Amino acid sequence: MRVVVAEDSTLLREGLVRLLEEAGFEVVGQAADGEDLLRKVRAHKPDVALVDVRMPPTHTDEGLRAAREIRAELPGVSVLVLSQYVEVAYARELLAESAEGLGYLLKDRVTDVEALTSAVRRVAEGGSALDPEVVTQMLGRRRGDDPLERLTPREREVLGLMAEGRSNASIAAALVVSDRAVEKHVTGIFSKLELSASSDDHRRVLAVLRFLDQNA
């Protein structure tokens, strides 16, 4: 699996590269700013671009804008965004059109090799990976007229784990319940959010987007 890493901090960038290579990924390019990131992605067309939100020259949203450009120009390249802080608005902006092949992870999480590599693989395979802290903040900002109020506490918990990009089996393990129980909760979520019959993968994405939209 081929990866381009974009991070202006040399120390963190080299650390990410080392962790990824030790986990079996092929790092085909490194970038320290948004423009260089776009050049490397266009040249190498990696499976995943690992992108810092704040990059030179202004250290505001250069990485975010580069990530959006990558998704628009090269839809075959998945994007995993790294952020120092929980920035719900940025996460929602990235996921507004589609959650497929996209992740948003706090930098604190990169020290957890398993969490990092799992997120990279998940987005490379077309899934999503949303940091649990972002999910927690979104769940805490629900409005009174939010359709998510129809969900039971357990269904909201399942939806939060779905937003992290977890499979039914992973959700079952996290909640210590059976796969069958998770399937029932997921079906209930689809029904209460009025998501019409379609492929389960498509409805999962729609459920996550509804979750993000209602917690903007």
N, C-alpha and C positions, 0 to 999 in steps of 0.2 A: 504494500500500500504506500503510495507516494504522497509526500506532504511538503508544503511550503510553510515556513515559520516566519511571521512578521512581528517583531518586538524591538523597540528602540533601545531597551536596556541590554547591553551586550552580555552581561552576566546572566540575566534571566533567559535571554535567547539561547545562549550556549547550553544552559541547563536544560531547557526544553528539548533542544536537539539531542543532547546526550540521552535523556530519558526516553525519547521516542525511538532513537536508534537501538538502544538496549532492549526495547520492547518489540523490535523487529520491523519498525517502519523505515522507509527509505526517505530521508530528508533531501529533496532535490533542489531546494533553494532557501535562502535566508534573506530577509529584508528588514531595514531599519526605519522605513517610512512608507506612507501610502502609495506614492508613485512607484517606488522600487518594488513594492508588493505586486502591484498590477503588472509591471514588466515581467516579474518572475512567474506569475501565474499564467500570463499569456504565453510565455515561452515554454514552460514545462507542463502546463495543463495537469496539475496534480489531482489526486483523488480528493484531498482536503487542503484548505488553506486555514492555518491557525493564525488568528488576527487579534492584535491588541486594539481595544477601542480607541484609546488616546495615543496618538503618534505625532511626530514632528510634522510641520513646524509649530503649530499652535497648541498641540497636546489637548485638543478638545474632542473632535469626533472624526478625525481623518481616517482612522481605521474603520469606523462604522461606515463612512461613505464609500471607502474602498470595498468593503464587504458587500454593500448593496450593488455596487457596480459589477463586481464579480458575479453575483447571482443573476444580474440582468444580462450580462454579456456572455457568461460561460455557465449556463445552468447545470452542466455536467460536473462542475467543481463544487463540492460541499464546503461549507464554511463553519468553523468553530471559533466563536468570538470569546476573547478573554477580557475581563474587566476587573479593576481593582476594587470597585464598589458595586453594590446592588443598584443598578440603574434600570428600573422597570420600564421607563419610557423607551430607552434604547432597545431593550429586549422586544417590546411590543412592536416597535417600528420595523425591526428586522423580520419578525414573524408575521407581520400583517398580511402578506400575500400568500405565504405558504410556510409551513413548519418543516417541510421535507428537506432533508439534507442540511439541517441547520442546528447549531448549538450555541448556548450562551453559558459560559462557565466563569466563576470567580477565580481570580489568580491564586487565592489561598488553596484552591482545590488541586492545583497542579502538583503540589507536593505529595498528593495521594496518587501514586502511579497508576493504580488500578482504575480510579475514577477518571483520570485523564485519558488513558488508553481506551477505556470503555467508551467514553464520549466520542473520541476520534473515530473509532470503528463504527459506532452507531450512526453518526452523521454521514460517514463515507458510504454506508449501506442504504442511505436515503431516509434514515429515521431522524429523530430530533433528540436533543439533550439540553434540558433546561436546568440550571442550577437550583438545588432545593431551596436556597435562601431567597431566590427570586420568586419561586412558587409560594413560599411562606408569606412574603410581603404582598403578593397579589391576592392571596386568600384573605389577608387581613384588611383589604380595601374594598370588599364587596359592598355594593349599594343596596338600599332597601328594595328597589324594584328589579333587582338582578334576577334573571331566570335561574341562576345557580341556586337561589334560595329554595327551589323545589327539591334540590338534592338532599339526601340524608347526610349526616356527618361522615359516615363511612364512604358514601359515594363521592363526597367532596375530597376525601382523603385519597381515594382511588384516582380521581381526576387529577389531583395534584401530582401523583406519581406518574400518571400518563403524560403530563406536561413535561416531566423530566425526561421523557422518552423511553420509559421502561416498558418491557413486554408484560403480558399477563402473568407469565411464570415468575418474572422478577417481582412484580407487585405482590403476588401470592406469598413469595418468600419474605418480602419486607413486612407484610402484615400478619404473617404466620396463619394464613388461611389456605383453603384448597383452591386449585385452579378453577374449579367449578363455581366457587363462591365469587371469585373475581369476575368470571364471565357474566354472572347474574348482575353484578354491580355495574359492569360496563354496559350491558344491555339496558339497565335502568337509566343510566346517564344519557345514552342515545335517545331513549324514549322521552325523558323529561326535557331534554334540550331540543326536542322535535327535529331530530336529524333523520331524514328519510332513509329508507333501505338503500344501501350501497355496499361497496366492499368495506370490511371492518377497518382496514388500513386507512381508507379515505375518511371514514367517519371519525376515527381517532384524531386525525389532523383537524377536522372541522370542530370537534369537541374542544381541542386545545385552543384553537383560534377563537372560539366563542368564549372560552375561559379568559383568554388574554384581552379580548375586546371588552368584556363586561367589567374588567378590573383595570381599565385604563385610568 
